[in-house]
Amino acid sequence: MMRRTIPVMATLSAVALALAGCSSGSGSGGADAEADGPITLDYWAWGTAQQPMVDAWNAAHPDIQVKRTDAGGGTDSSAKLVTATRAGNAPDVAIVEYNTLPAMIVAGVAADISEHADGLEEEFAPGVWSQVTFDGATYGVPQDAGPQALTYNQAQFDELGIEVPTTWEEFADAAEKVHEADPDSYITTFAPAEFGGFAGFAQQAGAEWWSVDGDTWTVDFDDDASVAVADYWQDLIDRDLVLAEPLLTPEWNAKVNKGEVLSWPAGLWAAGVLYGVAEESAGDWAMAPLPRWDEGSSAVGFQGGSAVVVTTSTEHAEAAAEFARWMGTADEASAAQIEQGQYPASLAGQELTLESDPPLLMPQQKDYWETAAEITRSTIPEISWGPNVNVASSAFQDAMSTAVTDGTPLRDALTTTEAEVVEDMETTGFEVTQK
Amino acid sequence: MSAVTDPPTLAYRRARRRWGAPFLFLLPAALLFVAFLAIPIGYAIYLSFRGMRMAGGGPFGVRQETWVGLDNYVAAFTDPELLAGLGRLAIYGIIAVPLTLGLALTFALLLDLPRVRGARFSRTAIFIPYAVPGVVATLLWGFLYLPSTSPGTWVLERVGLGGLDVLHGPMLFPAVANIAIWGGVGFNMIILYTSLRGIPADVYEAARLDGASEWDIAYRIKIPLVAPALVLTGLFALIGTLQVYGEPTTLRPMTSEISQTWVPLMMIYRDAFTRDNLSLAAASSVALALGTLVVSVILLRLTQKRSFGES
């Protein structure tokens, strides 16, 4: 505290300077844009699967070389993309999470690649494809998919004699059993900052937070479905049956390792993340379809998953689109992805998983990829994200965290979030109706 | 004729050269000042009157930067979170500033006692935390605070007392302030200690001859004489408090209690980068900078008469 004597302005001046000297508007790779020589594309992507994929591309395409930069995970990377686009030094290609793609379009980061997208649609399931098409235009090539599933500690479940829950009601009963058997153990965590996770649960229940009709947006975060989901978790928190704290903290990791957190309902990528924090418990875990809200419907939402977008700053739109298409659809790319535990978005890639070994976290679960394919087939076909998911996500995080720490109703946090989202959209000039 | 006219011309040239020299020497500093302070500040102020608005229709229309007048200032000042953030800052400051300065002064006075033992070792030991980067220090303390990784909790549980989760509930403010105090005491202690060493020894000698105890010397001579240094460190502490950012940001992933708007700078960061609203962030920054300036001037006005002996 005492050491920072530089005035506040200095913080801002760095930003201002970055923006001041940047009217040239030239994309990166300008020096390589000679007519004949190979061109170099700059590519921003996070995650362990990316470098092997890029290496495979570079080996096969001597004329279009790709240089990958890890600009941080989903939130950081998209924040930097917006700033870099304004500064005129954005990369040519970048990974963007599905739910932030609309914000990237509105911010002028993601380019319309419809003219390079011939025949691309058939490569993907409709639910996945709808994540990258808006208003009839295509803005990206899906790369990985994160349909929600239940990753659980099978060893602990067996020891306690708990059946894998197939409905959320059974999940609540199981939560009770777990906590009764050991007061330090919880079936799962309700992390108030997990916007994507809650969005998935709500979508599964039938919520539609943003919808667009003509030029008018409808925003509805506290519809009956979302409120029901909030009340469900509220009940579990109130009865002390779930842990209400952030995920992936040293604290949480320690509890997972001790076997005190028994499951994580999240995107399919959860297996990779859990392996990172609890490598020693590999073999104890398994994956099952997410519990359902009612017996009839098995549709689940997505949590995470991302697309490769071509930026508006690129000078090599065609080459960039070709690379994006390859990353989303080529077998070599999918193979590299699967090896790192990512679930490919393309149908061909998903086919390829059936011949692969299960993820490192659950080497004993031979039907892992079959289950994954089954879950993916039943994802909700149309999920529309609004143009300011960044605002929604930050408002949601603070509102939910406050609700959990102060003990106020979770459902009120949804209303607070909706108010902030609508206010932001109105200020920006969108036509919005609030439900 | 020429012999008559030459000398005045020479004198004139010399005079002009002398007149131009200061400006020449000022130039590098002035250029740096303009490039790295004046222009960015001007740009930030300009930016605070701009905003991203929809250009043309369509649900996915692209936004463009336009003039929005005082909209950003209105939005900043009507947001209850900014005020709440300043409130949290005040609680934090009330804990951190007096404790840092108090401990720094105490240590400095103790080290300045005659015939004190292990002075060099103690001085280094107290100073070392300042050399630990803020983020590292915060992570280190974060691990000590979290019940599952904290040796403190381990010990407490062994002796039969429950664990202590300081990152939740009323202990949060002292926990965050503690990190700043731990890191800041050494720096402030060195400033005060250096200032103490600058006091001529004959002042103490005279006091001792008059029968003053070490306590009297500390209270009636040392503290008044290091008052200018105390004001300086106080000012640094105050400005530092208004700029708290690193500690709560680093601790945020570990607790739900620290929001993205916990302190004003965190809110500015969120608006600028998470919410892509650079203009609102610029407006809040201008307001916060002006506030800091006003508070600093008031503090100096209130203290300068007494500590610097100016009338």
Interface residues (C-beta under 8 A of the other chain):
Chain A: M1 M2 R3 R4 T5 P7 V8 M9 T11 L12 S13 A14 V15 A16 L17 L19 A20 T75 A79 V82 T83 P102 A103 I105 V106 A107 G108 F134 D135 P192 A193 V212 G214 D215 T216 W217 A244 E245 P246 L248 T249 P250 E251 A254 K255 P387 N388 N390 V391 S393 S394 Q397 D398 S401 T402 V404 T405 D424 T427 T428 G429 F430
Chain B: F36 L37 I39 P40 I41 Y43 A44 L47 G51 M52 R53 M54 G57 G58 P59 F60 G61 V62 R63 D71 A75 A96 T100 Y130 G134 G142 F143 L146 P147 S148 T149 H168 A180 G183 G184 F187 N188 T233 F236 A237 I239 G240 T241 L242 Q243 V244 E247 P253 M254 T255 S256 E257 S259 Q260 T261 L265 I268 R270 A272 F273 T274 R275 D276 L278 A281 A282 S285 L288 A289 T292
